[in-house]
Amino acid sequence: MMRTLVKQMKLDDPPLHWDLCLRDFPMAECDVAWVVNDPKDLKWAVRNRDRLRARQLWAGPNIVVVPQEQQGIVTAPQIDRLMVPATWVADFYSRERPELAAKISLWPAAIDTDLWRPVDEPKVHWVVYNKYEDALAAEIVKVLGSMNARFTQINYGRYLHDKYREILKNAKGLIWLSRAESQGIALLEALSMDVPVLVWDPGTWQYESPELKRKFTASATSAPYFSEDCGLRFPNACEFESTFKTLAERSNSYRPREYVLKTSLDLRTNKQRLIDLIQDV
C-alpha cells in the first residue's frame, strides 16, 4: 500500500514521492492514503481505516477489473474516492454499482514526454501494434504487403520498451490493434513521439471474470485519449485500406504530441491534476 503527504505540494516541487506504508509501521497523519494496485492491501486498509490516520482513503485504478471482483472490495463504504483511468471505465463502474458514481474520479497515468520525445530521423516504416488480435493483425499485414508498404510488427508483452522506442523513432505511423483500453499507455507513448496513429476501434469491451465465472460487456474504446489531431479510427478490417491511405496522405498534418501535452498527460500537468484532487479533500 502507498500513501502520500502532498497537501502543500507546488508545481515546482520534485516529482511526487511515494512512501511504502508498512502495515506494522506506526503511521503519521496524512491527507490521503491511496492504495493503487493490490486488492489485499485495500482489504487491509478498509479493515484498518482508523489506524491509517488519513483524512481520506483512495483506491485504484489497478485493483480489480470489474467492481464485483475481490468480494466487491472497491464498494466498501470506507473508501472515499475511486480512481479510474478513463470515462468509459467510470460509466461501466457506475452502471454495475450505481453507489460508486459519486466517488469516482478520472486519473490517467502520465507519460514521460522527455523520454518519449520526437527525434529527427528518417521515417521509413509503419508499425503494427498487435495486442491479442492475431487474426486481425494477419489481415492488416496482408493488406500492407499488397500495397508494398514497409512495416514492422510489435506484439504486446513480447518486446522491451527500449526496443519499442527505437522502432518508433523511424515510424511513419502506428497501426493500433487492441479491442479496448482503459488508457492505452503504449499508444500514448507513440503519440508523445509525434507518431500519427490509425486506431482499430470496434466500440465494445468484453471480459470474462475468472473469479466470478461471468461475462461482462460494455461500450468502450481502444483509444480513450485520442483526437483528430492524432490520426484516424477504423471500425473493421474492411475499412482499413481506405482509412490507411487517407492517414498516409495526411501524415504530416497530424500533431499527436501537442494533443498529449494539452490533455494533461505529461508528468508536470498530470501532477497538477493530482494536486487539484487532493486539495478537494
Buried (B, 14 or more C-beta within 10 A) or exposed (E): BBBBBBEEBEEEEEEBEEEEBEEEEEBEEBBBBBBBEBBEBBBBBBEBBEEBEBBBBBBBBBBBBBBBBBEEBBBBEBBBBBBBBBBBBBBBBBEBBEEBEEBBBBBBEBBEBEEBEBEEEEEEBBBBBBBEBEEBBEBBBEEBEEEEBEBEBBBEEEBEEEEBBEBBBBBBBBBBBBBBBBBBBBBBBBBBBBBBBBBBBBEEBEBEBEEEEEEBEBEBBBBBBBBEBBBBBBEEBEEBBEBBEBBBEEBEEBBBBBBBBEBBBBBEBBBEBBBEBBEEB
